[in-house]
Amino acid sequence: MLSRVAESIHWISRYLERAESVARVVDVNLQLMLDLPLGLASQWLPLVQITGDYPDYESRYNVATQETVTEFLVFDWENPNSIASCLRAARENARTIREIISSEMWEELNDFYLTVQNPTARDRARETPHEFVRSVRRSSHLLLGVTDSTLSHGEAWHFGRMGRLLERADKSSRVLDVKYFLLLPDVSDVGTPIDDLHWSAVLRSVSGFEMYRKRHGQVAPAKIAEFLLLDRDFPRSVHHCLINLSDSLHAITGTPPGQFRNPAERRLGQLAAELDYTTMDEVFGQGLHEYLDGLQVKLNSVGDSIFETFFEHRPLQQGPS
């Protein structure tokens, strides 16, 4: 497969997963607005902080309100990680390889893009924010289903899968990290029903609330962190993403499992093995926020090594911010 084609398919998946993940991050606060007692203000600045785009936001917006943060994360064309920007980049990559992807993929992606850039989209996001962010998630799921159903599961599909899983692992870690920034006014509130609402919102933002409850029962911070980091079966856990990312990488290269022949396989293998043997005592001993910061750096390193191994030219945008 041509490097240019492989790169475009890889980035289409990354951009689409990033757009969906931004919608999920916004949904964290929308859930909390419904659940928190009256009188407790919702916090919008943390949503910008966990995306890594705070300096850009600070330079152009004076305050952090639902309106300004939604504008920045969803519609701001100057923010390269906004939903609108991600869909524009995904559509442009898809346009250049129309002969490779299925017509159904192109149609769904084009419809997705046109829906968000429609002049009425801002009104929808303001009037019915829950429905708007959920429509973004549904469109992403629909496009993923169409891709799996209409694209042959060969190299092109595996390059797209690698992009999606790498992005998903990074964003799952960032959604988990939102709890670090959603600090309660009184540290004595930790462990109270209000704290449980924060953790439940984190689970719901990754569609993991029911699966977590079936596995662990009551809401417990350590168990939630373990579920989103180390669970091998939940589709949005970091460990699950890396396991399946490794499967696709080895399917492309033909390298036997457990071996490596290039930097991508080596770095990914090291990180997956680290999660194989990591315990939550070690994570919390280091500090959850500090551990997640280090994990995101390692995920970026895996992304860099995939670029070094397979792609000859600089991508339209490198890795998460």
N, C-alpha and C positions, 0 to 999 in steps of 0.2 A: 504494500500500500504506500502511496506517495506520502511523504512527511507532511506536506501541506494539508492533505485531506484528513490524515489522522489527527493533526493538531486542531483543525476546525471542528471535527466531531467531538474531540475531547473538551474543547472550550464551550461548545453548545451546551453540553451536559453540565459543565461547571456553572455557567451563567444561569441556567434554568434552576439548578439546585440552590444557587445563591439567592435568586429572586424568591423562591419558596421559603428559604430560611429567614429572609428578612421579614416576610409576612408572618412567620411563626414568632419571631422576636417581638414584633408589634403586638401580636396576639397575647403575649405574656401580660402586658400591661392592661390590655382590654379585658382579660379575664379578671385581673385584680380589681379593676374598677367596678366590676359587677359584684365581687365577693367581699371586698374590704368593708368594714363598718363605715357609716357616714362620719365625716370629720377627719378621716385619715386620707391625706392627699396622695394621689398616684404620683409616681416618679417616672419622668420621661427621659431625663438625661442619661440614666444608665443604659438605655437602649442604644444610644449613640456611642457610649463608651465601650461597650462590648464588641461593636463592629470594628473598632480601631480607627474610626473616622472622626473622632472628636476634634482634632485640630482644624480640620476643614469646616466642620460645623460651627465651631467657635468663631471662626474668621468671618462668617456670613450671617449668623443668627445671634441675637442678643440674649434670648431666653429660651428655655426648654419647656415648651407646652405641647399638648397633644397635636395642635395644628402645625407647629413648626417642625416637630420631630417627624410627623407623618409626611409632611412635604419633603423633608430632606431624605428620608429613607425610602419613600415610595416614588415621588414624582420628580425629584431634582435631577435635571439632566447633567448638571455640573458635578454631581456626586457619582463617580464611576461605579459605585456599589449599590446604588438605588435600584429598586425593582424596574423602573422604566429604563435606566441605562443598561441593566443586565439583559433585558428583553431585546433592546435595540442591538446590543452586541451579539446575542445569540442569533437573532434574525439575520444579521449581516454575515455571520459565519455560515449559516445555513444557505443563504443566497449564493454563496460562492461554490457550494458543492451540491447544487440542486440535483445533479445527475447521479449522486451517490445515495442520498437519502430518499425515502419514499415520498410520494406526493401527499399522502395522508399526514406525514410528519410536518411537511412544509405548511400545509393548510392549517393544521392545529396551532403551530408556532406563530404563523402570521395572524391568525384570529386572536391569539393570546396577546400579542404585541399591540394590535389595533384596539383591543378592549381597554388596555391600560393607558394608552396614549390618547384615547378619545377625550374630547373636551369636557364631557360630562363625568369623567372618572373622579375628578376631585370632589364634585358634589356628592357622588355616591360614597366616597371615602369619609366625607364629613358627616353625612346624614345617617349612614348605616355602616360604621367602620367594621363591625364584626362580620357582616355579610361580605364586605369588600375584600378583606384579607382572606376570608375563607374561599372566596371565588378565585383568588390568586392560587391558593393551595389546590383547589379542585382542578384548575386548568393545568397546573404542573403535573398532577397525578394523571390526568387524561392524556397529556402528551407523553408521559413515561409509558403508559399502557399502550399507546399507539406505536411508540418506538419498539417496544418489546414484541409487539404483535406483527409488525410490518417490515422490520429490518432484520436481515439475516444475521444470525448470531455468530458472525465471524470476527475478523480483526476490527472492523469499523465499530461493531457493537461493543466489543471489549474496550476499545479506546474511550467510547462514550461512557461506559460503565465505570471505568477508572476515574474519569473526571467527576462523575456524580458522587461516587463513594468518597473520594478525597475531599471534596467540598463538604459533603454531609458530615464527615468525621470532624472537620474543623468547626463547622457551625454547631454541631451538637455540643462540643466542648464550650463554645461561646454562650450557648443558651444556658448551660449549667453554670457558667461563670456569672450570669446575671444576678445570681443570689449574693455574690460578693458585693455588688454595687447597690442592691436593694436593702441597704442597712436600715434597721428600725431606729426610731429616735432614742429608744431606751434599750440598752443591751439586755436588760432583764426580761424583755419580751421574747427573747430567743427561746424556742421550745413551746411557745403559747399557741393557741388556735390561729392567731394572726400569722405567726411564722409558718404554721402548717399550710395556710392559704398561699403563701409565697411559693412553697415547695410544690404544692399541688398545681399551681399555675405553670411552673416550669415543666412538670410532667405533661400537662395537657398541651403545652406549646409544641411538644414533639410527638403528640398523639400516643403518649405512653402511659397515661393514667391507669387505664383498665389493665393493661398487660403488667404494669408494676404491681397493682393490687392483687392480681392473681398469683404473682410470684412471691411477694413479700408482705402483703396485708397492709398494716397501718403505715402512715406516712412517717418516715424516719430519714433524716438528712443523709446519714452514712449509706443507707441502703439505696437511696435515690442516686447518689453519686456513683455508687458501685454499679447500679443498673444502667446508667447512661455512659459509663466509662468501660466497664469490663464484661458486661453481659455478652455472651457469644451468640445469642438467639434473637435479641431484639433488633429490628432492622436499622434503628437509628443510633445504636450504641457505637462508640468509637471502635471498640474491639471487633464487633461484627463487620463494620465497614472495612477495617484493615484486612480481615480474613478474606473477604470476598474481593477486595482490591488486589490482594496477592494472587488469588485464583486467576483473575483476568490478566494480570501482568505476565504470569507464567504461561497462560494460554497463548499470548502473543509471541513470547520469546521462545517457547518450547523448552525452557529450562526445567528440569525435574523439580518437583516441590522439595523444599528444604535446602536447595542449592542456589547459588547466584553466579551470574556471569556479567553483570553490569552494575553501575552505581545505584540504579533504581531498585533492583532486586535486593541489593545489600542493605540499603538504608531502610527499605520497607520491612525486610526480614528482621532487622535489629529492633525496630519499633514494635512490630507485632510480637516478637519474643519478649520484649520488655513487659508488654501488657499481659502476656501469658502468665508471668510470674509476679506481677505487681499485686500487693495487698492494699486494702483501704487504710490499714494502720500506717503504712508507708506514705500514702497520699496525704492523709490528714496530719501526719507527723511533719511533713514538709510544708503543709499549708495548701488547702484546695486551690486557692487562687494562684499561688506560686506554681503548683504542679501543672495547672491548666495552661499557664503562660508558657512553661517549658514544653508542654505537649504541642501547643500550637506552633512553636518554633520548629519542632521536629517534623510536624506535618508539612510545614512550608518547605523544609529540606527535602522531604520525599517528593513534593511537587517539583522542586528545582531539579532533582535528579531524573525525574521522568522527562522533563524538558531537555536536559542534557543528553539523555539516552536516545530519544526518539525524534525530536523536532530540531530542524536545522535553522529555522528563523525565529526571531523574537515574536512571541504571541501578541495578540492585540492588547492583552492585559495579563500581567503575571500575578498569580496567586492572590489569596485573600490579603486585605490590608493588615 
